[in-house]
Amino acid sequence: MTVCTEHAQKWGKSIGIICIGVLCSNQDVSAQEPQTRTIAAANSTCTTIKKAAEIFAQRHGISFSYICKSSGRLAKGIKGGMITPDYFISANEMWMKELTKNGHIKAEVVKELWGNELVLAHPRNHPLNITTWEDIATDKIAQLLIGDPGTAPFGRYSKQALQSVGLWNKVKSKISTRKHITLLSNDLANAGAATAGMLFSTNLTEDLQTVLHVPSVWHDPIRYYGAPTADNGHDKVMTSFVSYLKSPEAQDVFSKAGFKILP
C-alpha cells in the first residue's frame, strides 16, 4: 500500500508538471494572438462595416468581432450592460444620444459617418402595378413590411414618411413590422403577391426590385453615427479606427455599397 501511495504521489507530481507546462504553453500562444475589438453595428451596415474593418484589422494586427442588430436593441443592450462593445454604430442620432445622455459614450467623440436612402420595394417574382404613393393605400397592396419604429431606425423613418403625407392611418392595418432590416429583406424576398416593403436601398438584394423612392423631405435626414464606448476612449487602436472610418479608403468601401458619403 505504501509503495502504491508513493507511486501515486510521484505520478501526481508528474501530472502536475505536465499540466503546468500545458498552461504555460497556452498562455504563450494566447499572448501572440491578435487582440479582438468588438463592433456593435446597426444591422444595415453589417456587411459593409465588416469589409472596411477587416482592411484595418489586417493592417494593425488585430481582429474584430461583430454584433449586428437594430440600433435600438444595441443601445438598450449597451445601456443595460448586456453587451460591452468597443465601438457603436447607430442608424440614427436618437439612439446615439440615448447613450451619450447616460454616459456610455462621450458626446465629443461621436462622428457623423454616412447617409442612406429609403425605398419601397417588392419581390422580383411578384411585380406590383404601382406608380404613385397613393397606390399603397389601395387593394394593390395587401401587406406592407416596415421596420419596428420603436427600435429600428429604418422603421422610424418609414413611419415618419407615411405620416408626413397622410398615408399612415390609411395603411396601418396592412403593416407588419420586422425587428431588423436583414430579416425584412429576407422576408420580403420570399413574400407572396401584393406585398411591399420599405427599407434602405443598401439592403436591397437581387431578389428585390425598387418600386418608388421615398423623398428625403418626408422624414428626418438618414444619418449614421459612430463612436467608441466611454471605456475605450483612450484605446489607441480604436482612436486610429475612428480616423480610418472617415478616410478615403473606408469611404470608398461604403460608397461602393451604396451609402451616401457626407461632406
RODREN-150701 format. One record per residue: residue number from 1; x, y, z of N, C-alpha, C in turn. Coordinates in steps of 0.05 Angstrom, whole numbers, m for minus. Each point is the difference from the previous one (the first is absolute). Layout:
// residues N
+-----+--------+---------+--------+---------+----------+--------+--------+---------+--------+
:   k : n.east : n.north :   n.up : ca.east : ca.north :  ca.up : c.east : c.north :   c.up :
+-----+--------+---------+--------+---------+----------+--------+--------+---------+--------+
: NUM :      X :       Y :      Z :       X :        Y :      Z :      X :       Y :      Z :
...
+-----+--------+---------+--------+---------+----------+--------+--------+---------+--------+
// end
This chain:
// residues 263
+-----+--------+---------+--------+---------+----------+--------+--------+---------+--------+
:   k : n.east : n.north :   n.up : ca.east : ca.north :  ca.up : c.east : c.north :   c.up :
+-----+--------+---------+--------+---------+----------+--------+--------+---------+--------+
:   1 :     17 :     m24 :      0 :     m17 :       24 :      0 :     17 :      25 :      0 :
:   2 :     22 :      m1 :     17 :      19 :       22 :      1 :     12 :       6 :    m27 :
:   3 :      8 :     m22 :    m13 :      12 :        3 :    m27 :    m19 :      13 :    m19 :
:   4 :    m25 :      m9 :      0 :     m20 :       11 :    m18 :     m4 :      30 :      5 :
:   5 :      0 :       8 :     26 :      m4 :       28 :      7 :     23 :      17 :    m10 :
:   6 :     25 :     m11 :      3 :      23 :       15 :    m10 :     m1 :       3 :    m30 :
:   7 :     m8 :     m22 :    m14 :      m2 :        2 :    m29 :    m21 :      20 :     m8 :
:   8 :    m22 :       0 :     15 :     m22 :       19 :     m6 :      9 :      28 :      4 :
:   9 :     16 :       5 :     22 :      10 :       27 :      4 :     18 :       9 :    m22 :
:  10 :     19 :     m19 :     m8 :      18 :        6 :    m21 :    m15 :       5 :    m26 :
:  11 :    m21 :     m16 :     m5 :     m16 :        3 :    m25 :    m15 :      26 :      0 :
:  12 :    m11 :       7 :     24 :     m14 :       25 :      3 :     18 :      24 :     m6 :
:  13 :     25 :      m2 :     11 :      19 :       22 :     m6 :      6 :       2 :    m29 :
:  14 :      2 :     m23 :    m13 :       6 :        0 :    m29 :    m22 :      13 :    m15 :
:  15 :    m25 :      m7 :      7 :     m23 :       11 :    m13 :     m1 :      30 :      4 :
:  16 :      7 :       8 :     25 :       0 :       29 :      6 :     20 :      15 :    m17 :
:  17 :     23 :     m12 :     m4 :      21 :       13 :    m16 :    m10 :       2 :    m29 :
:  18 :    m12 :     m21 :    m10 :     m10 :        0 :    m27 :    m22 :      21 :     m3 :
:  19 :    m18 :       1 :     19 :     m22 :       19 :     m1 :     10 :      29 :      0 :
:  20 :     20 :       5 :     17 :      11 :       27 :      1 :     13 :       7 :    m26 :
:  21 :     13 :     m20 :    m12 :      12 :        5 :    m26 :    m20 :       7 :    m21 :
:  22 :    m22 :     m14 :      0 :     m22 :        6 :    m19 :    m11 :      27 :      4 :
:  23 :     m5 :       7 :     25 :     m10 :       27 :      6 :     18 :      21 :     m9 :
:  24 :     26 :      m4 :      5 :      20 :       20 :     m8 :      0 :       3 :    m31 :
:  25 :     m2 :     m23 :    m13 :       0 :        0 :    m29 :    m24 :      15 :    m11 :
:  26 :    m24 :      m5 :     12 :     m24 :       14 :     m8 :      2 :      30 :      4 :
:  27 :     12 :       8 :     22 :       3 :       28 :      6 :     18 :      13 :    m21 :
:  28 :     22 :     m14 :     m8 :      18 :       11 :    m20 :    m14 :       4 :    m27 :
:  29 :    m17 :     m20 :     m7 :     m14 :        1 :    m25 :    m20 :      23 :      0 :
:  30 :    m16 :       2 :     22 :     m20 :       21 :      1 :     12 :      28 :     m1 :
:  31 :     25 :       2 :     12 :      13 :       26 :      1 :      7 :       9 :    m28 :
:  32 :      4 :     m20 :    m18 :       8 :        7 :    m28 :    m24 :       5 :    m18 :
:  33 :    m24 :      m8 :      9 :     m24 :        4 :    m16 :     m8 :      29 :     m2 :
:  34 :    m11 :       9 :    m23 :      m9 :       28 :     m3 :    m22 :       6 :     21 :
:  35 :      1 :      25 :     10 :     m20 :        9 :     18 :    m26 :       4 :    m15 :
:  36 :    m23 :      m6 :     12 :     m25 :        3 :    m13 :    m16 :      24 :     11 :
:  37 :    m10 :      16 :    m18 :     m18 :       22 :      7 :    m28 :      m7 :    m11 :
:  38 :    m20 :       9 :     14 :     m28 :       m6 :     m7 :    m14 :      24 :    m11 :
:  39 :    m13 :      m3 :    m23 :     m16 :       22 :    m12 :    m29 :      m8 :      2 :
:  40 :    m16 :      18 :     12 :     m29 :       m3 :      1 :    m11 :      17 :    m22 :
:  41 :    m10 :     m12 :    m22 :      m7 :       15 :    m24 :    m29 :      m2 :     m7 :
:  42 :    m12 :      23 :     m8 :     m27 :        0 :    m11 :     m1 :     m21 :    m22 :
:  43 :    m21 :     m16 :      1 :      m1 :      m23 :    m18 :      4 :       7 :    m30 :
:  44 :    m10 :      23 :     m7 :       2 :        8 :    m29 :     29 :       5 :     m9 :
:  45 :     19 :       3 :     20 :      28 :        4 :     m7 :     16 :     m25 :      2 :
:  46 :    m11 :     m22 :     10 :      16 :      m23 :      8 :     19 :     m11 :    m21 :
:  47 :    m11 :      m5 :    m24 :      17 :      m11 :    m21 :     23 :      19 :     m8 :
:  48 :     m6 :      26 :     m2 :      19 :       19 :     m9 :     21 :       7 :     22 :
:  49 :     m9 :       2 :     25 :      19 :        6 :     21 :     20 :     m23 :      3 :
:  50 :     m8 :     m24 :     m5 :      18 :      m23 :      1 :     22 :       3 :    m21 :
:  51 :     m8 :       8 :    m24 :      20 :        3 :    m22 :     20 :      22 :      7 :
:  52 :    m10 :      22 :      9 :      17 :       23 :      7 :     18 :      m7 :     24 :
:  53 :    m12 :     m11 :     21 :      15 :       m6 :     24 :     22 :     m21 :     m4 :
:  54 :     m5 :     m19 :    m17 :      20 :      m21 :     m4 :     25 :      12 :    m13 :
:  55 :     m3 :      20 :    m17 :      24 :       13 :    m12 :     17 :      12 :     23 :
:  56 :    m14 :      14 :     18 :      14 :       13 :     22 :     12 :     m21 :     18 :
:  57 :    m15 :     m22 :      6 :      10 :      m21 :     18 :     26 :     m13 :    m10 :
:  58 :      0 :      m6 :    m25 :      24 :      m13 :    m11 :     24 :      19 :      1 :
:  59 :     m5 :      25 :     m3 :      22 :       20 :      0 :     11 :       4 :     28 :
:  60 :    m17 :      m3 :     20 :       8 :        6 :     28 :      4 :     m25 :     17 :
:  61 :     m2 :     m24 :    m12 :       5 :      m25 :     15 :    m19 :      m5 :     22 :
:  62 :    m26 :       7 :     m5 :     m21 :       m6 :     20 :    m22 :     m15 :    m14 :
:  63 :    m21 :      m6 :     15 :     m24 :      m12 :    m12 :    m25 :      14 :     11 :
:  64 :    m21 :      m3 :    m15 :     m26 :       12 :      9 :    m21 :     m22 :      3 :
:  65 :    m17 :       3 :     19 :     m25 :      m16 :      2 :    m23 :      19 :     m4 :
:  66 :    m23 :     m10 :     m8 :     m22 :       18 :     m8 :    m26 :      m8 :     14 :
:  67 :    m15 :      20 :      9 :     m27 :       m5 :     10 :    m18 :      18 :    m18 :
:  68 :    m16 :     m13 :    m17 :     m16 :       15 :    m19 :    m30 :      m3 :      7 :
:  69 :    m12 :      21 :      9 :     m29 :        1 :      6 :    m10 :      27 :     m7 :
:  70 :    m26 :       5 :      6 :     m11 :       26 :     m4 :     14 :      19 :     20 :
:  71 :      2 :      26 :     m8 :      14 :       19 :     17 :    m12 :       2 :     28 :
:  72 :    m27 :      m1 :      2 :     m13 :        2 :     26 :      6 :     m24 :     18 :
:  73 :      1 :     m24 :    m12 :       6 :      m23 :     16 :     29 :       0 :     10 :
:  74 :     18 :      10 :    m17 :      28 :        2 :      8 :      3 :      20 :     22 :
:  75 :    m13 :      23 :     m3 :       2 :       21 :     20 :    m10 :      m9 :     27 :
:  76 :    m23 :     m14 :     m1 :     m11 :      m11 :     25 :     18 :     m21 :     13 :
:  77 :     13 :     m16 :    m17 :      19 :      m20 :     10 :     24 :      13 :     13 :
:  78 :     10 :      21 :    m12 :      23 :       15 :     11 :     m8 :      13 :     27 :
:  79 :    m22 :      13 :     m1 :     m10 :       14 :     24 :     m5 :     m19 :     23 :
:  80 :    m10 :     m24 :     m6 :      m6 :      m19 :     21 :     24 :     m18 :      7 :
:  81 :     23 :       4 :    m13 :      23 :      m16 :      6 :      0 :     m28 :    m11 :
:  82 :    m19 :      m6 :    m17 :      m1 :      m26 :    m12 :     20 :      m5 :    m22 :
:  83 :      9 :      22 :    m13 :      21 :       m1 :    m20 :     20 :      22 :      7 :
:  84 :     26 :      m5 :     m5 :      21 :       19 :      6 :     18 :       4 :    m24 :
:  85 :    m10 :      13 :    m21 :      17 :        3 :    m24 :     20 :      22 :      4 :
:  86 :     20 :       1 :    m18 :      20 :       21 :      0 :     m9 :      24 :    m18 :
:  87 :    m18 :      m6 :    m19 :      m9 :       21 :    m18 :    m29 :      m5 :     m7 :
:  88 :    m16 :      22 :     m2 :     m28 :       m2 :     m6 :     m7 :      16 :    m25 :
:  89 :    m16 :     m12 :    m18 :     m10 :       14 :    m23 :    m31 :       0 :      1 :
:  90 :    m11 :      24 :     m1 :     m30 :        3 :      1 :    m10 :      11 :    m27 :
:  91 :    m23 :     m10 :     m9 :     m11 :       10 :    m25 :    m17 :      25 :      4 :
:  92 :      0 :      11 :     23 :     m12 :       27 :      4 :     13 :      13 :     25 :
:  93 :     m6 :      25 :      3 :      12 :       15 :     22 :    m13 :      m6 :     27 :
:  94 :    m25 :      m7 :     m1 :     m15 :       m4 :     25 :     13 :     m21 :     19 :
:  95 :      8 :     m23 :    m11 :      11 :      m21 :     17 :     28 :       7 :      9 :
:  96 :     15 :      15 :    m17 :      26 :        8 :      9 :     m2 :      20 :     23 :
:  97 :    m19 :      18 :     m2 :      m5 :       20 :     22 :     m9 :     m14 :     25 :
:  98 :    m15 :     m21 :     m2 :      m8 :      m15 :     23 :     24 :     m10 :     16 :
:  99 :     21 :      m8 :    m14 :      24 :      m10 :     14 :     18 :      22 :     10 :
: 100 :      0 :      23 :    m14 :      16 :       22 :     10 :    m13 :      12 :     24 :
: 101 :    m26 :       0 :      1 :     m15 :       11 :     23 :      6 :     m16 :     25 :
: 102 :      5 :     m26 :     m3 :       4 :      m17 :     23 :     30 :      m5 :      6 :
: 103 :     17 :      13 :    m15 :      29 :       m2 :      5 :     13 :     m24 :    m12 :
: 104 :    m14 :     m16 :    m15 :      13 :      m24 :    m13 :     18 :       8 :    m23 :
: 105 :     m6 :      23 :    m11 :      17 :       11 :    m22 :      3 :      30 :      5 :
: 106 :     24 :      10 :     m5 :       5 :       29 :      3 :     m9 :      15 :    m25 :
: 107 :    m16 :      20 :      3 :     m12 :       14 :    m22 :     21 :      12 :    m19 :
: 108 :     23 :       8 :     11 :      20 :       14 :    m16 :     15 :     m19 :    m20 :
: 109 :     m3 :     m26 :      4 :      14 :      m19 :    m18 :    m19 :     m12 :    m22 :
: 110 :    m25 :       8 :      1 :     m19 :      m11 :    m20 :      5 :      13 :    m27 :
: 111 :      1 :     m17 :    m21 :       4 :        9 :    m27 :    m24 :      m7 :    m18 :
: 112 :     m7 :      19 :    m17 :     m20 :       m6 :    m20 :     14 :     m14 :    m23 :
: 113 :    m10 :     m23 :     m8 :      16 :      m17 :    m18 :    m11 :       0 :    m29 :
: 114 :    m24 :     m10 :     m4 :     m11 :       m3 :    m28 :    m30 :       7 :      0 :
: 115 :    m11 :      m1 :    m24 :     m29 :        3 :     m3 :    m11 :     m24 :    m15 :
: 116 :    m26 :       0 :     m4 :     m13 :      m22 :    m14 :    m26 :      10 :    m13 :
: 117 :    m14 :     m17 :    m14 :     m25 :        7 :    m13 :    m21 :     m21 :      5 :
: 118 :    m24 :       9 :      4 :     m23 :      m18 :      5 :    m15 :      m5 :    m26 :
: 119 :     m7 :     m25 :     m5 :     m15 :       m7 :    m24 :    m23 :     m19 :      6 :
: 120 :    m19 :      m1 :    m18 :     m21 :      m20 :      1 :      7 :     m21 :    m21 :
: 121 :      0 :     m25 :      9 :       8 :      m22 :    m18 :    m20 :     m23 :      2 :
: 122 :      2 :     m18 :    m20 :     m17 :      m24 :      0 :     16 :     m24 :     m9 :
: 123 :    m10 :     m25 :      5 :      15 :      m23 :    m10 :      1 :       0 :    m30 :
: 124 :     24 :      m5 :    m11 :       3 :        1 :    m29 :    m19 :     m20 :    m14 :
: 125 :     m6 :     m22 :     13 :     m18 :      m20 :    m12 :    m29 :       8 :      1 :
: 126 :     m6 :      21 :     15 :     m28 :        9 :      2 :     m2 :      30 :     m4 :
: 127 :      2 :       9 :    m25 :      m1 :       29 :     m7 :    m26 :      13 :     10 :
: 128 :      2 :      26 :      6 :     m23 :       15 :      8 :     m7 :      22 :    m20 :
: 129 :    m25 :       4 :     m5 :      m8 :       21 :    m18 :     m5 :      26 :     16 :
: 130 :     22 :      12 :      8 :      m1 :       24 :     17 :     16 :      22 :    m14 :
: 131 :    m12 :      23 :     m1 :      13 :       23 :    m12 :      1 :      24 :     18 :
: 132 :    m17 :       1 :     20 :      m1 :       23 :     19 :     m2 :     m11 :     28 :
: 133 :      7 :      17 :     20 :      m2 :       m9 :     28 :    m29 :      m5 :      9 :
: 134 :    m19 :      13 :    m13 :     m28 :       m4 :      7 :     m8 :     m29 :     m6 :
: 135 :     14 :     m13 :    m18 :      m7 :      m27 :     m8 :      4 :     m20 :     23 :
: 136 :     18 :       7 :     20 :       4 :      m20 :     21 :    m24 :      m1 :     19 :
: 137 :    m18 :      20 :     m2 :     m24 :        0 :     17 :    m23 :     m15 :    m14 :
: 138 :      5 :     m10 :    m24 :     m21 :      m14 :    m15 :      4 :     m30 :      4 :
: 139 :    m18 :     m16 :    m13 :       3 :      m29 :      2 :     22 :     m11 :    m17 :
: 140 :     16 :      17 :    m12 :      24 :       m9 :    m15 :     21 :     m11 :     19 :
: 141 :     m2 :       9 :     25 :      18 :      m10 :     21 :    m16 :     m12 :     23 :
: 142 :      6 :     m25 :      7 :     m14 :      m13 :     22 :     16 :       1 :     25 :
: 143 :     27 :       1 :     m2 :      17 :        1 :     23 :     24 :      18 :     m5 :
: 144 :      6 :      17 :     20 :      23 :       18 :     m2 :     19 :      m5 :     23 :
: 145 :     24 :      m8 :     m6 :      20 :       m6 :     20 :     17 :      25 :      6 :
: 146 :      3 :       6 :     25 :      18 :       21 :      8 :     16 :      m9 :     25 :
: 147 :     20 :      15 :      7 :      15 :       m7 :     25 :    m16 :       9 :     24 :
: 148 :      6 :     m12 :     23 :     m13 :        8 :     25 :      8 :      29 :      7 :
: 149 :    m19 :      19 :     m2 :       6 :       28 :      5 :     12 :       5 :     28 :
: 150 :     m6 :     m18 :     19 :      10 :        3 :     27 :     30 :      m5 :      4 :
: 151 :     11 :     m17 :    m17 :      29 :       m7 :      4 :     16 :       1 :    m25 :
: 152 :    m13 :      m1 :    m24 :      15 :       m1 :    m25 :     m3 :      27 :    m15 :
: 153 :     21 :      15 :     m2 :      m1 :       26 :    m13 :    m14 :       0 :    m28 :
: 154 :      5 :     m21 :    m16 :     m12 :        0 :    m27 :    m31 :      m2 :      3 :
: 155 :     m9 :     m12 :     21 :     m29 :       m1 :      5 :    m10 :      27 :     10 :
: 156 :     16 :      14 :     16 :      m8 :       27 :      9 :     m1 :      19 :    m23 :
: 157 :     20 :      m1 :    m18 :      m1 :       17 :    m24 :    m24 :      m6 :    m17 :
: 158 :     m7 :     m26 :     m3 :     m23 :       m8 :    m16 :    m26 :      11 :     11 :
: 159 :     m3 :      m2 :     26 :     m24 :       11 :     13 :     m2 :      30 :     m3 :
: 160 :     23 :      14 :      3 :       0 :       29 :     m3 :     m9 :       7 :    m29 :
: 161 :     11 :     m15 :    m19 :      m6 :        6 :    m28 :    m30 :      m3 :     m6 :
: 162 :    m11 :     m22 :      9 :     m29 :       m6 :     m4 :    m18 :      20 :     14 :
: 163 :      9 :       8 :     24 :     m16 :       19 :     15 :      1 :      28 :    m13 :
: 164 :     23 :       7 :    m11 :       3 :       27 :    m11 :    m18 :       5 :    m25 :
: 165 :     m8 :     m21 :    m13 :     m17 :        3 :    m24 :    m28 :     m11 :      5 :
: 166 :     m7 :      m5 :     25 :     m27 :       m9 :      7 :     m7 :     m28 :     m8 :
: 167 :     20 :     m17 :     m2 :      m5 :      m28 :     m8 :      0 :     m20 :     23 :
: 168 :     12 :       8 :     22 :       3 :      m19 :     22 :    m26 :     m12 :      9 :
: 169 :    m20 :      16 :      6 :     m25 :      m11 :      9 :    m15 :     m16 :    m21 :
: 170 :      6 :       6 :    m25 :     m13 :      m15 :    m22 :     12 :     m28 :     m4 :
: 171 :     25 :      m3 :      7 :      13 :      m26 :     m5 :      7 :     m15 :     25 :
: 172 :     m6 :      12 :     24 :       8 :      m12 :     25 :     m9 :     m29 :      4 :
: 173 :    m23 :      m6 :    m10 :     m11 :      m27 :      3 :     15 :     m20 :    m17 :
: 174 :     15 :       9 :    m20 :      15 :      m18 :    m18 :     29 :      m4 :      9 :
: 175 :      8 :      16 :     20 :      28 :        0 :      7 :      8 :     m24 :     18 :
: 176 :     22 :     m12 :     m7 :      12 :      m21 :     17 :     29 :       8 :      5 :
: 177 :      8 :       1 :     25 :      27 :       10 :      6 :     21 :     m23 :      4 :
: 178 :     25 :       7 :     m5 :      22 :      m19 :      4 :     21 :      14 :     18 :
: 179 :     14 :     m16 :     16 :      18 :       12 :     20 :     26 :      10 :    m11 :
: 180 :      8 :     m10 :    m24 :      24 :       11 :    m13 :     m2 :      m3 :    m30 :
: 181 :     17 :      15 :    m14 :      m3 :        3 :    m29 :      7 :     m25 :    m16 :
: 182 :     19 :     m16 :     10 :       7 :      m24 :    m14 :    m24 :     m19 :      0 :
: 183 :    m13 :      m2 :     23 :     m24 :      m17 :      2 :    m22 :       9 :    m19 :
: 184 :     m4 :      27 :     m1 :     m20 :       10 :    m19 :      7 :      m6 :    m29 :
: 185 :     25 :       4 :     m7 :       9 :       m5 :    m27 :     m5 :     m29 :     m8 :
: 186 :      7 :     m18 :     18 :      m4 :      m29 :     m5 :    m29 :      m7 :     m2 :
: 187 :    m16 :      10 :     18 :     m29 :       m6 :      0 :    m14 :      11 :    m25 :
: 188 :      9 :      24 :     m8 :     m12 :       13 :    m23 :      7 :     m16 :    m25 :
: 189 :     24 :     m10 :     m2 :       9 :      m15 :    m24 :    m17 :     m26 :     m3 :
: 190 :     m9 :     m10 :     23 :     m15 :      m25 :      0 :    m30 :       4 :      2 :
: 191 :     m9 :      25 :      0 :     m28 :        6 :      3 :    m16 :      m6 :    m26 :
: 192 :    m26 :      m2 :      4 :     m17 :       m6 :    m23 :     m8 :      26 :    m14 :
: 193 :    m21 :      m2 :    m16 :      m9 :       22 :    m16 :    m12 :      22 :     18 :
: 194 :     m1 :      24 :    m11 :     m12 :       24 :     14 :     14 :       7 :     26 :
: 195 :     26 :      m5 :      2 :      16 :        7 :     23 :     22 :      19 :     m8 :
: 196 :      3 :      21 :     17 :      22 :       19 :     m5 :     14 :       5 :     27 :
: 197 :     23 :      12 :     m2 :      15 :        6 :     25 :     15 :      26 :     m3 :
: 198 :      4 :      14 :     22 :      16 :       24 :      1 :     26 :      m5 :     14 :
: 199 :     22 :       5 :    m14 :      27 :       m6 :     11 :     21 :      18 :    m12 :
: 200 :     24 :      m1 :     11 :      22 :       15 :    m11 :      8 :     m12 :    m27 :
: 201 :      8 :      17 :    m19 :       8 :       m9 :    m26 :     25 :     m18 :      1 :
: 202 :     16 :       4 :     21 :      25 :      m16 :      2 :     m6 :     m29 :      8 :
: 203 :    m25 :      m6 :      9 :      m7 :      m27 :      8 :    m17 :     m14 :    m20 :
: 204 :     m3 :      11 :    m24 :     m14 :      m14 :    m22 :     17 :     m23 :     m9 :
: 205 :    m12 :     m22 :     m6 :      14 :      m24 :    m11 :     m9 :      m4 :    m29 :
: 206 :     12 :     m19 :    m13 :      m8 :       m6 :    m28 :    m28 :     m11 :     m2 :
: 207 :    m11 :      m8 :     23 :     m28 :      m11 :      0 :    m21 :      22 :      3 :
: 208 :      9 :      25 :      4 :     m18 :       22 :      5 :      3 :      21 :    m22 :
: 209 :    m22 :      15 :     m5 :       0 :       21 :    m20 :    m13 :      25 :     11 :
: 210 :     13 :      23 :     m5 :     m11 :       25 :     10 :    m24 :       9 :    m16 :
: 211 :    m21 :       8 :     14 :     m24 :       11 :    m13 :      1 :      30 :      0 :
: 212 :      4 :      11 :     25 :       0 :       29 :      3 :     23 :       8 :     19 :
: 213 :     10 :      24 :     m4 :      20 :       12 :     19 :    m15 :      18 :     19 :
: 214 :      8 :      m1 :     25 :     m13 :       17 :     20 :     14 :      27 :      0 :
: 215 :    m15 :      22 :     m6 :      13 :       26 :      1 :     12 :       6 :     27 :
: 216 :     24 :      10 :      0 :      14 :        5 :     26 :    m13 :      21 :     17 :
: 217 :    m16 :      17 :    m11 :     m14 :       21 :     15 :    m23 :     m12 :     17 :
: 218 :     m7 :     m25 :     m5 :     m22 :      m12 :     15 :      9 :     m11 :     27 :
: 219 :     25 :       0 :      6 :      10 :      m11 :     26 :     25 :      14 :      8 :
: 220 :      8 :      m5 :     25 :      26 :       11 :     10 :     23 :      m9 :    m18 :
: 221 :     21 :      16 :     m2 :      23 :       m8 :    m17 :     10 :     m27 :     10 :
: 222 :      5 :     m18 :    m18 :      11 :      m27 :      7 :     30 :       3 :      4 :
: 223 :      9 :      m3 :     24 :      28 :        3 :      7 :      9 :     m22 :     18 :
: 224 :     25 :      m9 :     m4 :      12 :      m20 :     18 :     20 :      14 :     18 :
: 225 :      0 :      m8 :     25 :      19 :       12 :     20 :     16 :     m22 :     12 :
: 226 :     26 :       5 :      5 :      18 :      m19 :     12 :     17 :      12 :     22 :
: 227 :      6 :     m17 :     19 :      18 :       10 :     22 :     10 :     m24 :     17 :
: 228 :     24 :       3 :     10 :      10 :      m21 :     19 :    m16 :       3 :     27 :
: 229 :     m4 :     m21 :     14 :     m13 :        2 :     25 :     18 :      13 :     21 :
: 230 :    m11 :      10 :     21 :      14 :       17 :     19 :     25 :     m13 :     11 :
: 231 :     m1 :     m26 :      5 :      22 :      m15 :     12 :     24 :      m3 :    m19 :
: 232 :     m5 :       6 :    m26 :      21 :       m4 :    m20 :      9 :      26 :    m13 :
: 233 :     m6 :      22 :     13 :       8 :       26 :    m11 :     30 :       4 :     m3 :
: 234 :     15 :     m14 :     17 :      29 :        3 :     m1 :     14 :     m23 :    m13 :
: 235 :    m15 :     m17 :    m13 :      11 :      m23 :    m15 :     12 :      11 :    m26 :
: 236 :     26 :      m2 :     m3 :      13 :       12 :    m24 :     m9 :     m14 :    m26 :
: 237 :     m5 :     m26 :      2 :      m9 :      m14 :    m24 :    m27 :      10 :     m9 :
: 238 :    m19 :       4 :     20 :     m26 :       10 :     m7 :      0 :      29 :     m9 :
: 239 :     19 :      15 :     11 :       3 :       28 :     m9 :      8 :       0 :    m30 :
: 240 :     18 :     m18 :     m7 :       8 :       m2 :    m28 :    m23 :     m10 :    m17 :
: 241 :    m16 :     m18 :     11 :     m23 :      m11 :    m15 :    m20 :      22 :     m6 :
: 242 :     m5 :      18 :     19 :     m18 :       22 :     m4 :      9 :      17 :    m23 :
: 243 :     26 :       6 :     m1 :      11 :       16 :    m22 :     m2 :     m15 :    m27 :
: 244 :      5 :     m26 :      2 :      m1 :      m16 :    m25 :    m27 :       0 :    m13 :
: 245 :    m22 :      m1 :     16 :     m27 :       m1 :    m11 :     m7 :      25 :    m16 :
: 246 :     14 :      22 :      5 :      m4 :       25 :    m15 :     20 :       3 :    m23 :
: 247 :     18 :     m19 :     m3 :      21 :        1 :    m20 :    m12 :      m6 :    m28 :
: 248 :     13 :      10 :    m22 :     m10 :       m6 :    m27 :     m2 :     m30 :     m5 :
: 249 :     18 :     m16 :     11 :       0 :      m29 :     m4 :    m26 :     m12 :     11 :
: 250 :     m6 :       6 :     25 :     m24 :      m11 :     12 :    m26 :      11 :    m13 :
: 251 :      1 :      26 :     m6 :     m23 :       13 :    m13 :     m6 :     m13 :    m27 :
: 252 :     21 :      m8 :    m14 :      m4 :      m13 :    m26 :    m14 :     m27 :      3 :
: 253 :      6 :     m15 :     21 :     m13 :      m25 :      5 :    m30 :       4 :      4 :
: 254 :     m7 :      21 :     15 :     m28 :        6 :      6 :    m14 :      12 :    m25 :
: 255 :     14 :      16 :    m15 :     m12 :       11 :    m24 :     m7 :     m21 :    m20 :
: 256 :     18 :     m20 :     m3 :      m6 :      m22 :    m19 :    m23 :     m17 :      9 :
: 257 :     m6 :       0 :     26 :     m22 :      m15 :     10 :    m26 :      16 :     m1 :
: 258 :      1 :      25 :    m10 :     m24 :       16 :     m3 :     m6 :      20 :     21 :
: 259 :     18 :       2 :     21 :      m4 :       20 :     21 :      7 :      27 :    m11 :
: 260 :    m13 :      21 :     10 :       6 :       27 :     m8 :     23 :      11 :     16 :
: 261 :     20 :      10 :    m14 :      23 :       12 :     14 :     m6 :      29 :      6 :
: 262 :      4 :       7 :     25 :      m7 :       27 :      9 :     24 :      19 :     m3 :
: 263 :     m5 :      25 :     m4 :      22 :       20 :     m3 :     18 :       0 :     24 :
+-----+--------+---------+--------+---------+----------+--------+--------+---------+--------+
// end
